[in-house]
Amino acid sequence: MGDVVTVPATYGLGRIKVTAITGGEVDMVARLTGSGYSVSGCSGGGGVSSEGGGGVRLSCGEGPAATINDAMSLKVLKIHDSTAVLRIKPAG
């Protein structure tokens, strides 16, 4: 928790910060760097809400990868207590 991941600018997001790992989900926030934002396929009741200042909040559980901005794939591989393993790679 509190870890920060820097992703390529082509993903349309600034650094992704893990804010909490609770209830089988990883909560993250990121600043938007592109002109739009989209997410699909986040499992475990994942959701996105607008975060003041041009950012987003994302919550994902273990399961299928989420596709963000049609450019980035984010998959929660494993959650154990207050630790999570994420796989971030180009979408597609």
TORVO-587360 format. One record per residue (C-alpha): residue in one letter; x, z, y. Coordinates in steps of 0.5 Angstrom, whole numbers, padded with zeros to 4 digits, always signed. Layout:
N
aXZY...
END
This chain:
92
m+0000+0000+0000g+0003-0002+0007d+0007-0007+0004v+0007-0014+0009v+0008-0021+0006t+0010-0026+0010v+0007-0033+0008p+0009-0040+0010a+0006-0042+0017t+0002-0048+0014y-0003-0043+0010g-0006-0041+0017l-0004-0034+0017g+0001-0029+0020r+0004-0024+0015i-0001-0021+0010k-0001-0013+0010v-0004-0009+0005t-0008-0004+0008a-0011+0000+0002i-0012-0001-0006t-0018+0003-0008g-0024+0002-0013g-0020-0004-0017e-0019-0008-0010v-0014-0010-0006d-0016-0009+0002m-0011-0014+0006v-0011-0016+0014a-0008-0022+0017r-0007-0025+0024l-0010-0032+0024t-0005-0037+0026g-0009-0044+0025s-0015-0046+0029g-0020-0044+0023y-0021-0040+0017s-0024-0041+0010v-0024-0037+0003s-0027-0038-0003g-0027-0036-0010c-0025-0028-0009s-0027-0024-0015g-0030-0017-0015g-0035-0018-0009g-0029-0020-0005g-0031-0021+0002v-0028-0023+0009s-0030-0021+0016s-0028-0022+0023e-0022-0018+0025g-0022-0017+0033g-0016-0021+0036g-0016-0027+0031g-0015-0024+0025v-0019-0023+0018r-0020-0018+0013l-0020-0020+0006s-0022-0015-0001c-0020-0018-0008g-0020-0015-0015e-0017-0018-0021g-0019-0024-0023p-0019-0032-0021a-0015-0034-0015a-0018-0034-0008t-0017-0040-0004i-0015-0039+0003n-0016-0045+0008d-0015-0050+0003a-0008-0049+0003m-0006-0042+0000s-0008-0039-0007l-0008-0031-0008k-0009-0028-0014v-0009-0021-0016l-0005-0020-0022k-0006-0013-0024i-0008-0006-0020h-0005+0000-0023d-0007+0007-0019s-0004+0005-0012t+0000-0001-0014a-0002-0008-0014v+0002-0015-0016l+0000-0021-0012r+0001-0028-0014i+0001-0032-0007k+0003-0040-0008p+0000-0046-0005a-0007-0048-0007g-0008-0054-0012
END
